[in-house]
Amino acid sequence: MKIGHVIVPAADLDAQLEFYASLGLTLRFRDGDRYAALTDGTTTIGLADESQQPVPGRMVLSIEVDDLDAFAAGGEPVTGPHERRLVVTDPGGNPVVLYERLP
């Protein structure tokens, strides 16, 4: 298990990419106007349009797990273009995305 990334809502992906790049982050990849990942070399920030936000309008911590089904007792995983994911809630009420990369 490892922290995958923090997902940040992005209504204007180009403007937000420019902002985070101006802070010194490096673009890892971009998936059209839906999603982009930036990094400082250790941590990744994912900028996501509304269609790619697991919890619309909320910043969300995303944790990569080896076996998503081991955590799926609380819900049904959703398959996206790059991963299977499940949104859970921590004891403080904060959404957390658990995900497993697709092969």
Secondary structure by P-SEA (a helix, b strand, c coil): ccccbbbbbbccaaaaaaaaaaacccccccccccccccccccbbbbbbccccccccccbbbbbbbcccccccccbbbbbcccbbbbbbbcccbbbbbbbbbcc
